[in-house]
């Protein structure tokens, strides 16, 4: 029986969802005929039973692998998830007391935190518009709380060579608004904007700038309560004392600008979220539901496309025993530096794309210590930006007023992270301690029990994420397509690289592509 293109697409949409239909049209070169943009972007909801009798191997139990396995299983596929580590989550990794951090050079650390203290070594925040990963939190009942990504009580620390003290962010942000508003008001008053503004619009602009910059009646900026106090108002005769406004010269320091606009970036705008008790609550929720499908501590040693399926050789790390697993399809989700080391019969262009894609790296240092930032500086969550190789000081968003907290004293990326983590751990910790002491004088001595995670040294990660120059890079385009019966997924194959949302959406894309192939095969029988 012949099947028309229209009938096939209607059948596919009905059985496997509109995302699968859209993926089929893309694969078959049919364009987006008959499917609207909104439908194409709809969540992947494969019909229950549409994968009955088919087997899929999911290689890697990071977020992309877990999402792939969950959606495939819901559609009726037989799924096995192969993971080399003894845990799920991949780079979603929460360090707690007793966690061992092993590096590829054979060195290791063991975290010694108090009960209840933890450190998110990988992802540590969820933007509120990342509704795919948040949707899984909702589906699984993963409790969330606000992640305080910015605090106006936190600081910007200039380069040590400038010999200047840390500046509280509320002062920097609001003094910058005041100074810029004053300059613009003066320009408008002097007629410099008469070509652009009518008389009425000029008056409206001046009124706006007066409010926006908290200007004096004469349109000058003399400081603002928004920038805080050196002495807070109190009872009886205690009048509040404000700091002198920062000069324009201080505000035009390029090192400061990132601090001024940090929470204006879409991915960092409040409200951000985090799972209660650690980011690994998300992969743990998947793992609970996929226990029968998970094969942990099992390393992939070979991937081989066959005419009618995929053969994957694995090694059981505890026993060293080799085993060959077979399935109709596979989704490979572990990082490309790891995949590049696995023998395969992928096509030469795909092998080249895998081998040539460069991963960035990131490193973090965390300390357990008394919560001096709350008592000294009234900081409850947020980030102090430091002009130093360690980049920042990140304060915990929960556990307020408890005796101790976990303070992130370094989060650097790229070559800075590689150079920094090439030093002995003692030197890394000393550097982090020193810069924290500059922001919080006298408190460096209170820092205890440090741990460091450098992602390019972590086995089965070997890096953090990929920064593509453009989404049209040949390797990106190629790896978003299957090679034989093997599909690829991960944050690196999304437009939201480095985020769990990107990993989840990439998994949806891979699952939809498999569903499209299955439906296409069924339609031609």
C-alpha positions in Angstrom: 0.0 0.0 0.0 1.5 3.4 -1.0 1.4 6.1 1.6 1.2 9.8 0.5 3.4 12.3 2.1 0.5 14.1 3.6 -1.0 10.9 5.1 2.4 9.9 6.5 2.9 13.3 8.3 -0.6 13.2 9.7 -0.1 9.7 11.0 3.2 10.7 12.5 1.8 13.7 14.3 -1.0 11.6 15.7 1.2 8.8 17.0 4.4 10.6 18.0 3.6 14.3 18.5 4.1 17.4 16.4 7.7 17.7 17.3 8.3 14.3 15.8 6.4 15.3 12.7 8.5 18.4 12.4 11.7 16.4 12.8 10.6 14.0 10.1 10.0 16.9 7.7 13.4 18.2 8.4 15.0 14.8 8.0 13.1 14.1 4.8 13.8 17.6 3.4 10.1 18.5 3.3 10.4 21.9 5.1 7.7 23.0 7.6 4.7 22.3 5.3 1.5 21.8 7.2 3.0 22.5 10.7 2.9 25.9 12.1 5.9 27.4 14.0 4.0 27.1 17.2 3.3 23.4 16.6 6.9 22.8 15.6 8.0 24.3 18.9 5.5 22.4 21.0 6.8 20.1 23.8 7.7 16.6 22.8 5.0 14.2 23.9 5.4 10.9 22.0 2.3 8.8 22.1 2.4 6.0 24.7 3.2 2.7 23.0 4.6 4.3 19.8 8.0 2.7 20.6 6.7 -0.7 21.5 9.2 -3.5 20.6 12.1 -1.2 19.9 15.3 -0.9 21.9 17.4 2.2 22.5 20.7 2.5 24.2 21.3 5.8 26.0 25.0 6.4 26.5 25.6 8.7 29.5 23.3 9.6 32.5 23.7 13.3 32.5 20.7 15.5 32.1 20.5 14.9 28.3 20.7 11.1 28.9 18.2 11.0 31.7 15.7 13.1 29.8 16.2 11.0 26.7 15.6 7.8 28.6 12.6 9.1 30.5 10.8 10.3 27.3 11.7 7.1 25.4 10.4 4.9 28.2 7.1 6.9 28.4 6.7 6.2 24.7 7.1 2.4 25.2 10.7 1.9 24.0 12.9 -0.5 25.9 15.7 1.6 27.2 19.1 0.9 28.8 21.2 3.8 30.2 24.9 3.2 30.3 26.9 5.4 32.7 30.6 5.1 33.6 30.3 6.9 36.9 28.7 5.5 40.0 26.1 8.2 40.0 23.7 9.9 37.7 23.8 13.6 36.8 27.0 14.1 34.8 28.1 17.7 35.4 25.1 18.2 37.6 27.1 17.2 40.7 26.5 18.3 44.3 29.4 17.8 46.7 28.6 16.8 50.3 30.5 15.4 53.2 32.4 12.3 52.1 32.2 13.1 48.4 35.5 12.1 46.7 36.7 14.3 43.9 39.1 12.4 41.7 41.1 13.8 38.9 42.6 12.3 35.7 46.1 12.8 37.1 45.4 10.4 39.9 45.1 13.0 42.6 41.9 13.3 44.7 40.2 15.2 47.5 37.5 14.2 49.9 35.0 16.8 51.0 34.6 17.3 54.8 31.4 19.4 55.3 29.0 19.5 58.2 25.8 17.6 57.7 23.4 19.7 55.6 26.2 21.7 53.9 26.7 21.2 50.2 28.3 22.7 47.1 27.0 22.6 43.6 30.2 21.9 41.6 28.4 22.2 38.3 25.1 24.0 37.6 23.9 26.0 40.5 20.9 28.1 39.3 17.8 27.8 37.1 16.5 30.8 35.1 12.7 31.1 35.5 12.2 30.9 31.7 13.9 27.5 31.5 10.6 25.8 31.6 11.7 22.4 30.2 14.0 21.6 33.1 11.6 23.3 35.5 8.8 21.3 34.0 10.6 18.1 35.1 10.9 19.5 38.6 7.2 20.1 38.6 6.5 16.6 37.2 8.7 14.9 39.8 7.9 17.1 42.7 11.4 18.4 43.1 11.0 21.2 45.7 12.4 24.6 44.6 13.4 27.7 46.4 14.6 31.2 45.2 18.3 31.3 44.2 19.5 34.8 45.2 21.7 35.5 42.2 22.2 39.2 42.9 22.4 41.2 46.1 22.9 44.9 46.3 24.7 44.3 49.6 27.5 42.4 47.8 30.6 44.0 46.4 32.8 44.8 43.4 36.5 44.6 44.2 38.8 46.5 41.9 42.2 45.1 40.7 44.7 45.0 43.5 47.0 47.2 41.5 44.5 50.1 41.8 44.8 49.9 45.6 41.1 50.8 46.1 38.6 49.2 48.5 35.6 47.1 47.5 32.5 49.0 46.4 29.1 47.9 47.5 27.0 47.1 44.5 24.0 49.2 45.6 26.3 52.2 45.6 27.8 51.4 42.2 24.5 50.7 40.5 22.6 53.7 41.9 25.5 56.2 41.7 25.9 55.2 38.0 22.2 55.9 37.4 22.5 59.3 39.1 25.7 60.4 37.3 24.3 59.4 33.9 20.9 61.0 34.6 22.6 64.2 35.6 24.7 64.3 32.4 21.7 63.6 30.2 19.6 66.2 32.1 22.3 68.8 31.6 22.5 68.0 27.9 18.8 68.3 27.5 18.7 71.6 29.4 21.4 73.0 27.3 19.5 72.2 24.1 21.8 69.4 22.9 18.8 67.2 22.3 16.5 69.7 20.7 16.7 67.9 17.3 15.6 64.7 18.9 13.0 66.0 21.3 10.0 68.3 21.2 9.6 70.8 24.0 7.0 68.6 25.7 9.2 65.5 25.3 12.2 67.3 26.8 10.2 68.2 29.9 9.0 64.6 30.2 12.5 63.3 29.8 13.8 65.7 32.6 11.0 64.5 34.8 11.9 60.9 34.2 15.6 61.5 34.8 14.8 63.3 38.1 13.0 60.1 39.3 15.3 57.6 37.6 18.5 59.1 38.9 17.1 60.7 42.1 18.3 64.1 41.0 18.1 67.3 43.1 15.6 70.0 41.9 18.4 71.7 40.0 18.9 68.4 38.1 22.3 67.7 39.8 23.2 64.4 41.5 24.2 64.8 45.1 23.9 61.2 46.2 20.9 59.0 46.9 19.5 56.9 49.7 19.3 54.1 47.2 23.1 53.8 47.5 22.9 53.0 51.2 24.5 54.4 54.3 27.8 54.3 56.1 25.7 54.8 59.3 22.1 53.7 59.2 19.3 55.8 60.6 18.4 54.8 64.2 16.5 55.8 67.3 16.5 59.2 68.9 19.3 61.4 67.4 20.9 58.8 65.2 20.7 60.3 61.7 21.7 58.2 58.7 25.0 59.1 57.1 25.4 58.4 53.4 28.7 57.8 51.6 30.0 60.4 49.1 28.8 59.6 45.6 31.3 57.7 43.4 33.0 59.9 40.9 32.3 59.6 37.2 35.9 58.5 36.8 35.4 55.6 39.2 32.2 54.6 37.5 33.8 54.6 34.0 36.2 51.8 35.1 35.5 49.1 32.5 36.1 46.4 35.2 33.0 47.6 37.0 30.6 47.5 34.1 29.8 43.7 34.3 28.7 44.2 37.9 26.3 47.0 36.8 24.5 44.9 34.1 24.9 41.4 35.5 21.3 40.8 36.5 20.0 42.6 33.4 21.1 39.6 31.3 18.1 37.5 30.5 19.7 34.3 31.9 20.5 36.0 35.2 17.3 38.0 35.8 15.4 37.4 39.0 13.7 35.3 40.0 16.1 32.4 39.6 15.6 29.1 41.3 17.4 26.1 42.8 16.3 22.7 44.2 16.0 22.6 47.9 19.0 20.6 49.2 21.2 20.7 46.1 21.0 20.7 42.3 21.5 16.9 42.2 17.9 16.6 43.4 17.0 16.8 39.7 19.0 13.9 38.4 18.2 12.0 41.6 14.5 12.3 40.7 15.1 10.9 37.2 17.3 8.1 38.7 14.6 7.0 41.1 12.2 6.5 38.3 14.7 4.9 35.9 16.3 2.4 38.3 15.6 -0.6 36.2 17.0 1.0 33.1 20.3 2.3 34.7 23.6 0.5 34.4 26.1 2.6 36.4 29.8 2.0 36.8 29.8 0.8 33.2 32.2 2.3 30.6 31.5 2.5 26.9 34.6 1.1 25.0 33.3 0.8 21.4 30.3 2.1 19.4 29.5 0.3 16.1 26.8 1.1 13.6 25.3 -2.0 12.0 22.8 -2.3 9.1 19.8 -2.7 11.3 21.0 -1.4 14.7 23.8 -0.4 17.0 26.3 -2.6 18.9 28.0 -1.0 21.9 30.8 -2.7 23.8 30.9 -1.8 27.5 33.3 -2.6 30.3 32.1 -3.2 33.9 34.5 -1.1 35.9 34.3 -3.3 39.0 35.1 -6.6 37.3 36.7 -5.5 34.0 34.3 -7.8 32.1 33.5 -6.8 28.6 29.9 -7.1 27.2 28.3 -6.2 23.9 24.9 -4.5 24.1 22.6 -4.3 21.0 19.7 -2.0 20.2 17.8 -0.6 17.3 19.1 2.9 18.0 21.4 4.7 20.4 21.7 8.3 21.8 25.2 9.3 22.8 25.1 12.1 25.4 28.4 12.2 27.1 30.9 15.1 26.4 32.7 15.1 23.1 36.2 14.9 24.6 35.2 11.6 26.2 33.4 10.4 23.0 36.5 11.2 21.0 38.4 8.5 23.0 35.9 5.8 22.2 36.6 3.7 19.0 33.7 3.8 16.6 32.8 3.4 12.9 31.2 6.8 12.6 31.7 8.5 9.3 35.0 10.4 8.9 33.2 13.8 8.9 31.5 12.9 12.2 34.7 11.6 13.7 36.4 14.8 12.7 33.6 16.9 14.2 33.8 15.1 17.5 37.6 15.2 17.7 38.0 18.9 16.6 35.3 20.4 18.9 37.0 22.3 21.7 35.5 22.3 25.2 35.8 25.1 27.6 36.6 24.5 31.3 35.5 25.9 34.6 36.8 25.5 38.1 35.2 26.3 41.5 36.4 26.4 45.0 34.1 26.1 48.0 34.7 26.7 51.7 32.8 25.9 54.8 32.9 28.8 57.3 30.9 30.9 59.7 28.4 33.1 57.9 30.3 36.4 58.5 28.9 37.9 55.3 25.4 38.1 56.9 26.5 39.7 60.2 29.2 42.0 58.8 27.8 43.1 55.4 24.1 42.0 55.6 24.6 39.8 52.5 22.0 37.1 52.1 22.8 35.4 48.8 24.2 37.0 45.7 27.6 37.4 44.2 30.6 39.8 44.8 32.5 40.3 41.6 36.3 40.5 42.1 38.9 41.7 39.6 41.1 38.7 40.3 41.7 35.3 38.8 39.1 33.7 41.1 36.4 36.0 39.5 33.8 36.0 42.3 32.6 35.2 45.8 29.2 33.5 45.7 27.1 33.5 48.9 24.6 30.7 49.7 20.9 31.4 49.0 19.6 29.5 52.0 20.4 28.4 55.5 20.3 32.0 56.7 21.4 32.6 60.3 22.7 29.1 60.7 26.2 28.9 62.3 28.0 27.8 59.1 27.5 28.1 55.3 29.2 27.0 52.1 30.9 29.9 50.4 32.1 29.6 46.8 35.4 31.5 46.6 36.3 30.9 43.0 34.4 30.3 39.7 36.6 30.9 36.7 36.5 29.7 33.2 38.6 29.2 30.1 42.4 29.7 30.0 42.2 31.5 33.4 40.8 28.3 34.9 43.4 26.1 33.2 46.2 28.3 34.4 44.8 28.6 37.9 44.2 24.9 38.4 47.7 24.0 37.1 48.9 25.3 40.5 49.0 23.0 43.5 45.7 23.0 45.5 47.4 24.8 48.4 48.2 27.7 46.1 44.7 27.8 44.7 43.2 27.8 48.2 45.6 30.5 49.3 44.7 32.7 46.4 41.0 32.3 47.1 41.4 33.0 50.8 43.5 36.2 50.1 40.9 37.7 47.8 38.0 36.9 50.2 40.0 38.6 52.9 40.3 41.7 50.8 36.5 42.0 50.4 35.8 40.9 54.0 38.8 42.2 55.9 40.0 39.9 58.7 37.7 37.0 57.7 40.1 35.0 55.5 41.2 33.1 58.6 37.7 31.8 59.2 37.6 29.8 55.9 37.8 26.1 56.5 37.7 22.7 54.6 38.2 23.9 51.0 37.5 21.7 48.0 38.2 22.4 44.3 36.6 21.1 41.2 38.3 21.6 37.8 36.1 20.2 35.1 38.8 19.5 32.5 40.5 17.2 35.0 37.3 15.3 36.0 37.1 11.8 34.4 34.2 11.3 32.0 33.7 15.0 31.7 37.1 16.4 30.5 35.6 19.9 30.2 32.6 22.0 30.9 30.8 23.2 27.8 31.2 24.3 24.2 31.1 27.9 22.9 30.2 27.7 19.2 31.1 30.8 17.2 27.8 30.6 15.3 25.0 28.0 15.3 25.9 27.4 11.6 29.3 25.9 12.4 29.6 22.7 10.4 30.3 20.5 13.4 27.3 21.8 15.2 25.0 21.2 12.2 26.5 17.8 11.5 26.2 16.5 15.1 22.6 17.6 15.3 21.9 14.8 12.8 22.3 11.1 13.3 25.2 9.0 12.1 23.6 5.7 11.0 21.6 4.5 14.0 23.4 6.7 16.5 21.9 10.1 17.5 23.7 12.7 19.6 22.4 14.9 22.4 23.8 17.3 25.0 23.8 20.9 26.0 26.5 21.4 23.3 23.9 20.7 20.6 21.5 23.4 21.7 21.2 27.2 21.4 21.5 27.3 25.2 24.9 25.9 25.7 26.2 25.3 29.3 22.6 25.1 30.7 20.6 22.1 31.8 17.7 23.5 29.7 19.9 23.1 26.6 20.6 19.5 27.5 17.0 18.7 28.0 15.9 20.3 24.7 18.6 18.6 22.8 17.4 15.3 24.3 13.9 16.1 23.0 15.3 16.8 19.6 17.1 13.4 19.5 14.0 11.5 20.8 11.8 13.2 18.2 14.2 12.3 15.4 14.1 8.6 16.5 10.3 8.8 16.6 10.3 10.2 13.1 12.4 7.4 11.8 10.3 4.8 13.5 7.1 6.2 12.1 8.7 6.6 8.6 9.7 2.9 8.7 6.3 1.8 9.8 4.6 3.9 7.1 6.6 2.2 4.3 5.8 -1.4 5.4 
